Amino acid sequence: MSLGYKAGWSAEQIAAADAKVAALDQAAQSGQLSVTAVERGGTSAASMWRAAGGEIPSAADIDHVIDLQLGGSDALSNLSPLDASVNRSLGAQIACQIRGLAVGTSIVGVSIC
């Protein structure tokens, strides 16, 4: 899976995207990334984060480090603040690339350029 930087991202946003993709690629390389039917708990990621005492920085979302659509868990241990533009762009790109793939399809690598 190859993702792309959004035009106009700052150096900090590019670094955040690189870190997100590195986590996804590490999971892919270890055989832990596959297309999954998304199942969310009853609480939003932001609500879980706040309930655990976390603060959400300005212009950030609470991200599933390993996306739910790629087999990540809807648990506090899989949450982290991420720049909102980076989160939304990468999530949409992933959704577009896996559209039409069968649940269970393995993702063997993730890169960004």
C-alpha positions as CSV (number, residue, x, y, z in Angstrom):
1,M,0.0,0.0,0.0
2,S,1.4,3.3,-1.0
3,L,0.1,6.5,0.6
4,G,0.9,10.1,-0.4
5,Y,1.6,13.4,1.4
6,K,-1.0,16.1,1.0
7,A,0.2,19.2,-0.9
8,G,0.9,22.0,1.6
9,W,1.7,19.9,4.6
10,S,4.3,21.4,6.9
11,A,7.5,19.6,7.9
12,E,5.8,18.7,11.2
13,Q,2.8,17.2,9.4
14,I,5.1,15.2,7.0
15,A,7.0,13.9,10.1
16,A,3.7,12.9,11.7
17,A,2.6,11.1,8.5
18,D,6.0,9.3,8.3
19,A,5.6,8.1,11.9
20,K,2.1,6.9,11.3
21,V,3.2,5.0,8.1
22,A,6.2,3.5,9.9
23,A,3.8,2.0,12.6
24,L,1.6,0.7,9.9
25,D,4.5,-0.8,7.9
26,Q,5.9,-2.4,11.0
27,A,2.5,-4.1,11.7
28,A,2.4,-5.2,8.0
29,Q,5.9,-6.6,8.1
30,S,5.0,-8.7,11.1
31,G,1.8,-10.0,9.5
32,Q,-0.6,-8.1,11.7
33,L,-2.2,-5.9,9.0
34,S,-5.3,-7.1,7.1
35,V,-8.5,-5.7,5.7
36,T,-11.1,-5.8,8.5
37,A,-14.8,-5.0,8.9
38,V,-14.8,-2.0,11.2
39,E,-16.3,-2.6,14.6
40,R,-16.3,0.4,16.9
41,G,-17.1,0.4,20.6
42,G,-19.8,2.6,22.0
43,T,-17.4,5.4,22.9
44,S,-15.5,7.7,20.5
45,A,-11.7,7.6,20.4
46,A,-11.6,11.2,21.7
47,S,-13.9,10.3,24.6
48,M,-11.8,7.3,25.6
49,W,-8.7,9.4,25.4
50,R,-10.2,12.2,27.6
51,A,-11.6,9.7,30.1
52,A,-8.1,8.3,30.5
53,G,-6.8,11.8,31.4
54,G,-5.4,12.6,28.0
55,E,-5.6,16.0,26.4
56,I,-6.2,16.6,22.7
57,P,-3.8,19.2,21.2
58,S,-5.3,21.9,19.1
59,A,-5.7,20.8,15.4
60,A,-5.4,17.2,16.4
61,D,-7.6,14.1,16.3
62,I,-7.3,11.0,18.4
63,D,-6.0,8.5,15.9
64,H,-6.2,4.7,15.9
65,V,-2.5,4.1,15.4
66,I,-3.3,0.8,13.6
67,D,-6.5,1.8,11.7
68,L,-9.7,-0.1,12.6
69,Q,-10.0,-0.9,8.9
70,L,-6.7,-2.6,9.0
71,G,-7.3,-4.8,12.0
72,G,-6.4,-2.3,14.8
73,S,-8.3,-2.4,18.1
74,D,-10.7,0.2,19.4
75,A,-8.8,0.4,22.6
76,L,-6.9,3.1,24.5
77,S,-3.6,1.2,23.8
78,N,-4.1,1.8,20.1
79,L,-4.9,5.6,20.4
80,S,-2.7,8.6,20.0
81,P,-3.1,12.3,19.1
82,L,-2.3,13.0,15.4
83,D,-2.6,16.1,13.3
84,A,-6.2,16.2,12.0
85,S,-5.2,16.8,8.4
86,V,-2.8,13.9,8.5
87,N,-5.3,11.6,10.2
88,R,-8.1,12.3,7.9
89,S,-6.0,12.2,4.7
90,L,-4.2,9.0,5.5
91,G,-7.5,7.3,6.7
92,A,-9.3,8.3,3.5
93,Q,-6.4,7.1,1.3
94,I,-6.4,3.7,3.1
95,A,-10.1,3.4,2.7
96,C,-9.9,4.1,-1.0
97,Q,-7.1,1.6,-1.5
98,I,-8.8,-1.3,0.4
99,R,-12.2,-0.7,-1.1
100,G,-13.3,-3.9,-2.9
101,L,-10.7,-6.1,-1.1
102,A,-12.0,-9.1,0.7
103,V,-12.1,-9.0,4.5
104,G,-8.9,-10.8,5.6
105,T,-6.8,-9.7,2.7
106,S,-3.2,-9.2,4.1
107,I,-1.4,-5.9,3.7
108,V,2.3,-6.8,3.4
109,G,3.8,-3.3,3.4
110,V,2.9,0.4,3.7
111,S,4.9,3.3,2.3
112,I,4.5,7.0,1.7
113,C,5.9,9.4,-0.8
